[in-house]
Amino acid sequence: MRTQSLRLVLLAILNSIVQFLGVMLWRWPIGNVFLLFWVENVIITIMSIARVAAVPRGDGGELAGKLIASSVLAIFAVVHGAFTVALALATGLNLGAAFFAVPVVVLILRYAVEALGWFGPRAPRPSSIDDGYRFALRRIVTLHIAIMASWFVLVFGIIRLVQDGGAAAPLGASLPLVALAILLLAKTVSEISSLRGQAAVQPAPSP
C-alpha cells in the first residue's frame, strides 16, 4: 500500500477510535457521533459530485449522466440524514462547540487530506462517471446498512425491555453503545476497503 493510502487508513482508524473514546471518556452524547456520520456522508457526497463533474464530456461525461449520478448521490445523503438525525435524537444530542463543532472541524481536516489525493495536481482524473463516484458508493451503502442494523438493535431492544417490564434495564442502557459500535466498525472496515481499492487502481505518481 502506498504511503498516502496508509496514512489515510491510519487516519480512518484514529478517527473512529477518537469518536468512541469521546463517548466513553469525554461524555460526548452518542447521538453526536451518529450525526457526525451524516456529516461525513455529506463530505463524501460533495467530493463525489466534484469528481463526477470533472469527467471530460468526450470520455462518457455527458451532462445528463452527470446530473443523474449527482442526484442519486444527493438523495442518498438526504435519506441517510433523515434516519441518522432520528437515531441521534433518540440517543442524545448536544450541538455545543466542544461536543460537536470541534469534532466536525477534525473530520473536515481528515477529509482534506484525502481530497489532496483525489484532486491534487498529480492525481489521475476520473475516466468515466462511474469512476467518479465509485470510491464513495461502497462507504455510503455500508453506512446505510449499518444505520439499519443500529435501528434493529435499538427498536427490538426496546420491545424486549417493554416485554420484560424493565427487568433487562442493564441491557437497555447498553443498546445505544452496541449500535454505535456497529456503525463505527462497519464504517472503518468500509473506509479501509475503499482506500485499499483506491491504491490498487491509482498509478504511482511520476517522479
Backbone bond lengths (Angstrom), bond angles and torsions (degrees), N, CA, C in turn:
res aa  C-N    CA-C-N  psi(-1)  N-CA   C-N-CA  omega(-1)  CA-C   N-CA-C  phi
1 M - - - 1.466 - - 1.525 108.98 -
2 R 1.333 116.08 136.63 1.454 119.45 -178.52 1.519 111.12 -67.59
3 T 1.340 115.43 159.74 1.454 120.55 -177.13 1.523 111.76 -58.16
4 Q 1.345 117.63 -43.23 1.457 121.30 -179.49 1.520 111.22 -61.09
5 S 1.337 116.66 -44.76 1.465 119.81 -179.63 1.521 111.00 -67.17
6 L 1.315 117.56 -39.00 1.462 120.78 177.26 1.526 110.25 -62.32
7 R 1.312 116.78 -40.52 1.466 120.68 177.70 1.527 110.60 -61.08
8 L 1.337 116.90 -42.06 1.460 120.81 -179.70 1.524 111.51 -67.88
9 V 1.330 116.81 -38.26 1.463 120.52 177.05 1.529 110.20 -61.60
10 L 1.324 116.74 -45.47 1.459 120.68 179.25 1.528 111.11 -63.34
11 L 1.339 117.15 -38.81 1.462 120.92 177.34 1.524 110.94 -64.82
12 A 1.336 117.19 -39.28 1.463 120.88 179.21 1.521 110.58 -63.52
13 I 1.338 116.07 -44.85 1.465 120.08 179.52 1.528 110.49 -65.65
14 L 1.333 116.23 -44.27 1.456 120.58 -179.60 1.526 111.03 -62.25
15 N 1.343 116.69 -40.18 1.455 120.67 179.76 1.527 111.16 -60.86
16 S 1.326 117.09 -43.22 1.466 120.73 179.26 1.523 111.36 -66.58
17 I 1.332 116.59 -40.28 1.465 120.03 178.84 1.525 110.62 -63.54
18 V 1.332 116.46 -43.56 1.467 120.61 -179.86 1.525 110.55 -62.01
19 Q 1.329 116.80 -41.36 1.459 119.38 -179.29 1.524 111.13 -66.05
20 F 1.331 117.16 -40.32 1.460 119.36 178.64 1.526 110.87 -67.34
21 L 1.335 116.53 -41.96 1.467 119.91 177.55 1.523 110.81 -65.84
22 G 1.335 116.71 -32.00 1.456 119.51 177.23 1.514 111.64 -58.50
23 V 1.323 116.06 -39.42 1.467 120.84 177.74 1.529 111.33 -74.04
24 M 1.332 116.42 -45.76 1.463 120.75 -172.50 1.532 112.90 -75.88
25 L 1.341 117.39 -36.56 1.466 120.34 -172.46 1.524 113.99 -111.50
26 W 1.349 116.42 -34.15 1.459 119.75 -171.79 1.516 112.96 -106.38
27 R 1.336 115.98 9.65 1.462 122.08 172.72 1.534 113.48 63.22
28 W 1.317 117.29 31.91 1.466 118.51 169.93 1.525 107.79 -67.09
29 P 1.328 118.41 136.83 1.463 118.94 170.40 1.532 109.72 -62.13
30 I 1.322 117.07 140.83 1.458 120.26 -178.72 1.526 110.67 -59.86
31 G 1.317 116.70 -35.80 1.463 120.05 179.45 1.518 113.14 -59.64
32 N 1.333 116.96 -29.48 1.459 119.55 177.59 1.526 111.37 -61.56
33 V 1.338 116.59 -41.28 1.464 119.61 -179.44 1.519 110.18 -69.01
34 F 1.340 117.04 -39.65 1.459 119.05 175.28 1.527 110.49 -57.98
35 L 1.334 116.52 -43.25 1.460 120.17 -179.05 1.528 110.97 -67.56
36 L 1.329 117.47 -32.99 1.462 120.57 176.15 1.526 111.24 -62.37
37 F 1.337 116.94 -31.97 1.465 119.50 176.76 1.519 110.68 -61.67
38 W 1.341 116.03 -39.30 1.470 118.64 179.21 1.524 110.43 -69.56
39 V 1.324 117.56 -40.48 1.464 120.33 176.13 1.528 109.63 -56.93
40 E 1.333 115.49 -41.64 1.458 120.91 178.19 1.535 110.98 -62.76
41 N 1.337 115.21 -40.81 1.467 120.17 177.74 1.526 110.57 -61.20
42 V 1.323 116.97 -41.82 1.471 121.12 179.18 1.528 110.57 -63.13
43 I 1.335 116.77 -43.43 1.471 120.25 178.98 1.526 110.55 -61.19
44 I 1.343 116.43 -46.13 1.463 120.64 179.04 1.523 110.53 -61.77
45 T 1.332 116.84 -40.59 1.469 121.08 179.54 1.520 110.93 -62.43
46 I 1.320 117.16 -44.10 1.474 120.81 179.51 1.528 110.05 -62.60
47 M 1.339 117.25 -43.12 1.466 120.54 177.89 1.527 110.71 -62.13
48 S 1.330 116.72 -40.46 1.459 120.55 -178.69 1.516 111.30 -66.24
49 I 1.335 116.60 -44.43 1.465 120.10 179.54 1.523 110.29 -62.79
50 A 1.341 116.29 -38.21 1.463 119.56 177.59 1.519 111.01 -63.23
51 R 1.333 117.25 -39.88 1.466 120.59 178.52 1.528 111.26 -68.90
52 V 1.322 116.57 -38.99 1.469 119.56 176.38 1.521 110.34 -61.67
53 A 1.321 116.61 -42.57 1.464 120.37 -179.71 1.522 112.39 -65.65
54 A 1.360 116.49 -24.04 1.464 120.48 -177.65 1.525 113.36 -81.69
55 V 1.349 118.01 -7.51 1.466 120.16 179.88 1.528 109.36 -68.03
56 P 1.335 119.24 125.87 1.466 121.37 178.66 1.525 110.89 -59.97
57 R 1.314 117.01 140.70 1.463 120.85 -176.17 1.518 111.29 -63.74
58 G 1.301 117.56 -31.77 1.460 119.73 -179.47 1.516 114.07 -75.34
59 D 1.345 117.91 -9.55 1.470 122.25 -177.84 1.524 111.51 -109.29
60 G 1.318 116.83 38.44 1.458 120.24 -179.93 1.508 113.21 85.46
61 G 1.318 118.25 14.15 1.454 121.36 -179.34 1.512 112.39 -99.60
62 E 1.357 117.35 52.23 1.452 121.02 179.75 1.522 109.96 -64.88
63 L 1.324 115.22 149.21 1.462 120.71 -175.98 1.525 111.81 -59.34
64 A 1.329 117.09 -43.11 1.466 119.94 -178.52 1.530 110.78 -61.11
65 G 1.325 116.42 -43.16 1.459 120.36 178.92 1.508 111.81 -63.26
66 K 1.321 116.50 -39.71 1.460 120.29 178.69 1.527 111.02 -64.52
67 L 1.337 116.25 -41.44 1.462 119.99 -179.48 1.530 111.07 -66.21
68 I 1.336 116.52 -40.35 1.467 120.10 179.72 1.527 110.26 -65.15
69 A 1.343 116.86 -47.63 1.465 120.47 -179.31 1.528 110.93 -62.01
70 S 1.332 116.41 -42.85 1.460 119.79 -179.68 1.524 111.06 -65.69
71 S 1.342 117.02 -38.34 1.469 120.83 179.61 1.526 110.95 -65.40
72 V 1.340 116.74 -41.50 1.461 120.14 178.76 1.523 110.47 -62.24
73 L 1.326 116.66 -44.22 1.463 120.39 178.53 1.529 111.03 -61.82
74 A 1.331 116.65 -41.77 1.467 120.44 -179.77 1.523 111.03 -66.06
75 I 1.341 117.13 -40.17 1.467 120.55 179.19 1.523 109.97 -63.68
76 F 1.325 117.06 -43.09 1.464 120.98 176.29 1.530 109.98 -55.31
77 A 1.330 116.49 -44.73 1.460 120.35 -177.81 1.523 111.26 -64.48
78 V 1.341 117.21 -40.62 1.468 120.97 -179.55 1.526 110.63 -66.23
79 V 1.345 116.84 -46.81 1.468 120.52 -179.87 1.521 110.35 -63.34
80 H 1.331 115.51 -44.67 1.462 119.37 177.37 1.524 110.28 -59.06
81 G 1.334 116.39 -40.66 1.458 120.49 179.91 1.517 112.50 -62.13
82 A 1.337 116.94 -41.80 1.466 120.25 -178.85 1.527 110.95 -61.96
83 F 1.339 116.67 -47.37 1.459 120.31 -179.22 1.532 111.08 -67.75
84 T 1.329 116.38 -39.68 1.465 119.70 -176.68 1.523 111.36 -70.20
85 V 1.333 117.77 -41.33 1.471 120.59 178.61 1.526 109.90 -62.55
86 A 1.340 116.91 -42.18 1.464 119.66 178.10 1.524 110.68 -62.11
87 L 1.323 116.76 -41.18 1.462 121.01 178.55 1.529 110.52 -66.03
88 A 1.333 116.14 -38.94 1.468 120.20 179.40 1.526 110.92 -65.75
89 L 1.324 116.98 -43.09 1.464 120.13 179.35 1.526 111.38 -64.70
90 A 1.330 116.45 -32.25 1.464 120.47 -178.65 1.516 112.35 -75.20
91 T 1.336 117.83 -19.04 1.467 120.71 -175.60 1.525 113.26 -116.48
92 G 1.340 117.64 5.45 1.457 120.41 176.59 1.517 112.05 105.78
93 L 1.327 116.76 138.69 1.462 120.66 -175.17 1.517 109.07 -149.17
94 N 1.340 115.49 137.87 1.458 121.94 175.81 1.519 107.02 -143.31
95 L 1.343 116.91 112.63 1.456 121.23 -175.29 1.528 112.67 -94.54
96 G 1.315 117.73 20.68 1.454 121.08 176.39 1.520 111.81 -65.80
97 A 1.324 115.68 162.11 1.470 120.63 -173.72 1.524 112.28 -58.58
98 A 1.327 117.04 -47.71 1.463 119.66 -176.19 1.515 112.21 -68.19
99 F 1.335 117.09 -30.33 1.459 120.97 -175.20 1.530 113.11 -90.32
100 F 1.346 117.03 -25.80 1.463 117.83 -174.02 1.528 113.16 -132.54
101 A 1.325 118.23 -47.90 1.464 120.37 -175.33 1.528 111.43 -62.72
102 V 1.318 117.67 -44.46 1.467 120.63 179.94 1.530 111.46 -63.69
103 P 1.347 119.67 -47.14 1.468 119.07 175.79 1.530 113.32 -59.62
104 V 1.336 117.49 -33.65 1.469 119.94 178.07 1.527 110.34 -65.07
105 V 1.325 116.56 -42.43 1.470 120.29 178.60 1.528 109.96 -62.02
106 V 1.335 116.53 -43.05 1.471 120.39 178.11 1.524 110.09 -61.07
107 L 1.314 116.68 -40.11 1.457 121.63 179.89 1.526 110.99 -64.97
108 I 1.323 116.77 -41.34 1.464 120.85 178.85 1.524 110.40 -63.91
109 L 1.320 116.48 -41.78 1.466 119.74 178.16 1.516 111.05 -63.70
110 R 1.341 117.13 -39.09 1.461 120.62 178.51 1.523 111.15 -61.16
111 Y 1.335 117.81 -40.96 1.463 120.12 -179.98 1.522 112.46 -80.98
112 A 1.330 116.87 -20.29 1.465 119.06 173.67 1.523 109.87 -63.65
113 V 1.346 116.84 -37.03 1.461 120.86 176.93 1.529 109.88 -63.22
114 E 1.323 116.90 -43.43 1.466 119.36 179.27 1.531 110.98 -67.70
115 A 1.341 116.54 -38.31 1.462 119.95 -179.80 1.516 111.65 -61.51
116 L 1.320 117.28 -32.79 1.463 119.99 177.75 1.526 110.71 -61.36
117 G 1.337 115.75 -34.42 1.456 119.19 177.57 1.519 112.91 -72.61
118 W 1.330 116.70 -31.76 1.465 120.17 -178.10 1.532 112.65 -84.58
119 F 1.339 116.90 -32.60 1.455 120.07 -171.52 1.529 113.58 -119.31
120 G 1.320 117.15 6.67 1.459 119.95 178.83 1.521 111.93 -66.41
121 P 1.347 117.16 167.35 1.467 120.79 -176.70 1.518 113.98 -62.14
122 R 1.340 118.04 -26.69 1.460 120.76 179.78 1.522 113.27 -97.49
123 A 1.321 116.82 -1.34 1.459 119.75 -176.68 1.529 110.13 -72.51
124 P 1.341 117.70 136.96 1.463 120.29 177.02 1.524 110.58 -68.68
125 R 1.326 116.06 136.46 1.451 120.51 178.98 1.526 109.99 -78.63
126 P 1.344 118.57 148.16 1.462 120.13 177.97 1.522 110.36 -62.66
127 S 1.325 116.38 138.48 1.462 121.07 -176.70 1.521 112.66 -92.64
128 S 1.331 117.47 -10.74 1.459 121.36 178.82 1.519 108.66 -154.42
129 I 1.338 115.59 168.93 1.465 119.33 178.58 1.524 110.10 -63.32
130 D 1.340 116.96 -42.31 1.462 120.04 177.99 1.523 111.11 -58.46
131 D 1.314 116.21 -41.33 1.458 121.10 178.98 1.526 110.61 -64.87
132 G 1.326 116.41 -27.98 1.454 120.44 -178.23 1.516 114.03 -67.78
133 Y 1.352 116.00 -36.73 1.461 117.05 -176.06 1.528 113.93 -116.06
134 R 1.331 117.57 -0.04 1.460 119.56 -176.16 1.524 112.26 -60.41
135 F 1.345 117.00 -36.68 1.469 119.94 -176.14 1.528 111.62 -63.93
136 A 1.353 116.84 -25.67 1.464 119.92 -176.23 1.518 113.03 -96.55
137 L 1.330 117.42 -24.64 1.457 120.43 -171.99 1.524 111.70 -60.80
138 R 1.345 116.58 -41.20 1.467 119.62 -179.25 1.516 110.81 -62.15
139 R 1.308 117.46 -41.27 1.461 120.43 179.89 1.528 110.82 -65.64
140 I 1.346 115.99 -44.22 1.457 120.08 -177.05 1.526 110.73 -64.85
141 V 1.327 117.18 -46.32 1.467 120.52 179.98 1.527 110.33 -63.26
142 T 1.330 116.96 -41.49 1.461 119.99 178.68 1.520 111.19 -61.14
143 L 1.321 117.33 -41.31 1.454 120.53 178.31 1.522 111.40 -63.61
144 H 1.340 116.98 -39.27 1.461 119.75 177.66 1.526 110.91 -62.55
145 I 1.326 117.42 -45.11 1.456 121.53 179.21 1.524 110.53 -62.30
146 A 1.334 116.08 -42.07 1.464 119.91 179.45 1.526 111.55 -66.19
147 I 1.340 117.07 -37.06 1.467 120.48 176.86 1.525 109.92 -62.22
148 M 1.344 116.67 -43.92 1.462 119.86 178.30 1.530 110.70 -62.83
149 A 1.328 117.35 -40.60 1.462 120.86 177.98 1.529 110.59 -62.88
150 S 1.334 116.61 -38.73 1.458 120.52 178.83 1.526 111.19 -65.08
151 W 1.342 115.71 -41.71 1.462 119.46 176.07 1.528 110.36 -61.27
152 F 1.317 117.29 -40.86 1.464 121.44 178.26 1.524 110.43 -59.09
153 V 1.334 115.99 -46.06 1.464 120.38 -179.58 1.523 110.79 -60.82
154 L 1.330 117.15 -46.42 1.459 120.84 -175.64 1.526 112.15 -71.23
155 V 1.331 116.94 -48.31 1.460 120.51 -175.29 1.526 111.19 -65.16
156 F 1.314 116.83 -49.55 1.458 119.26 -178.94 1.525 111.44 -70.61
157 G 1.318 116.66 -28.85 1.460 118.97 174.58 1.522 111.44 -67.06
158 I 1.339 116.51 -40.39 1.462 120.32 177.84 1.523 110.47 -65.27
159 I 1.336 116.96 -42.12 1.468 120.51 176.84 1.525 110.41 -58.30
160 R 1.333 116.10 -42.57 1.462 120.44 179.24 1.528 110.90 -62.67
161 L 1.325 116.70 -40.42 1.459 120.09 179.02 1.520 111.30 -62.87
162 V 1.340 115.68 -42.58 1.465 119.99 179.67 1.524 110.26 -63.76
163 Q 1.330 116.23 -44.02 1.463 120.31 -179.57 1.513 112.00 -63.83
164 D 1.332 116.54 -34.66 1.466 120.80 -179.09 1.524 112.66 -86.36
165 G 1.322 116.08 -0.01 1.457 119.41 179.82 1.505 113.79 66.90
166 G 1.348 116.57 27.63 1.462 120.52 178.75 1.508 114.16 86.04
167 A 1.345 116.31 4.34 1.471 118.75 -178.47 1.504 113.01 -66.54
168 A 1.347 116.60 -24.75 1.470 120.83 -178.49 1.519 111.00 -98.54
169 A 1.339 116.05 37.38 1.468 120.40 -176.25 1.518 113.82 -56.93
170 P 1.348 120.28 -41.01 1.476 118.95 177.72 1.519 112.54 -57.92
171 L 1.351 117.02 -39.86 1.455 119.77 176.84 1.514 110.44 -64.83
172 G 1.335 116.26 -41.40 1.465 119.40 -179.31 1.511 112.12 -61.83
173 A 1.322 117.20 -36.81 1.461 120.78 179.49 1.511 111.74 -66.57
174 S 1.341 116.80 -27.62 1.464 119.88 -176.34 1.522 113.02 -92.09
175 L 1.343 117.89 -7.53 1.468 120.04 -175.12 1.531 113.19 -59.70
176 P 1.332 119.82 -44.97 1.475 118.20 177.46 1.528 112.92 -59.36
177 L 1.343 117.43 -36.13 1.462 120.03 178.08 1.524 110.98 -67.01
178 V 1.335 117.05 -37.06 1.462 120.21 176.45 1.521 109.89 -62.65
179 A 1.340 116.49 -45.16 1.458 120.64 178.91 1.526 110.94 -61.85
180 L 1.334 116.30 -41.66 1.464 120.44 178.78 1.525 110.71 -62.57
181 A 1.325 117.09 -43.08 1.459 120.69 179.76 1.525 110.91 -62.38
182 I 1.340 117.07 -39.42 1.467 121.00 177.22 1.521 110.45 -59.09
183 L 1.326 115.91 -48.10 1.468 119.86 -178.10 1.521 111.94 -65.13
184 L 1.323 117.25 -45.92 1.459 120.07 -178.18 1.523 111.54 -62.77
185 L 1.327 116.59 -42.84 1.453 120.09 -179.48 1.525 110.95 -65.85
186 A 1.344 116.81 -46.74 1.467 120.38 -179.62 1.518 111.00 -62.62
187 K 1.329 116.83 -42.32 1.461 120.39 -178.32 1.520 111.27 -65.79
188 T 1.316 116.47 -43.33 1.460 120.14 -177.68 1.524 111.47 -66.03
189 V 1.344 116.65 -45.40 1.463 120.29 178.65 1.523 110.57 -61.78
190 S 1.335 116.65 -41.76 1.463 120.47 179.85 1.522 111.31 -64.23
191 E 1.336 116.92 -42.94 1.461 120.46 179.45 1.525 111.03 -62.07
192 I 1.337 116.15 -46.32 1.463 119.35 -178.78 1.521 110.24 -62.00
193 S 1.332 116.80 -43.32 1.456 120.75 179.35 1.521 111.13 -61.87
194 S 1.328 116.28 -42.78 1.464 120.75 179.92 1.524 111.15 -65.55
195 L 1.324 117.03 -41.81 1.469 120.69 -179.10 1.523 111.78 -68.46
196 R 1.335 116.45 -35.91 1.465 119.52 177.15 1.527 110.39 -67.20
197 G 1.339 116.14 -39.10 1.453 119.37 176.47 1.511 112.34 -66.13
198 Q 1.331 115.80 -37.05 1.460 120.79 177.01 1.523 110.41 -62.46
199 A 1.332 116.91 -42.20 1.464 120.50 -179.73 1.521 111.15 -65.82
200 A 1.340 116.42 -31.56 1.464 120.00 -177.31 1.521 112.64 -72.98
201 V 1.355 116.43 -29.93 1.460 118.72 -175.40 1.521 112.81 -97.08
202 Q 1.321 118.13 -19.54 1.445 119.86 -178.60 1.516 110.56 -86.28
203 P 1.335 117.10 131.26 1.464 119.42 176.19 1.519 110.96 -71.02
204 A 1.302 115.24 152.96 1.467 118.66 177.46 1.513 109.40 -67.47
205 P 1.351 117.53 141.42 1.458 120.38 -179.82 1.519 112.15 -62.38
206 S 1.304 115.01 147.20 1.464 120.17 178.50 1.517 109.79 -69.98
207 P 1.308 118.39 145.05 1.466 120.63 179.63 1.511 110.88 -69.41
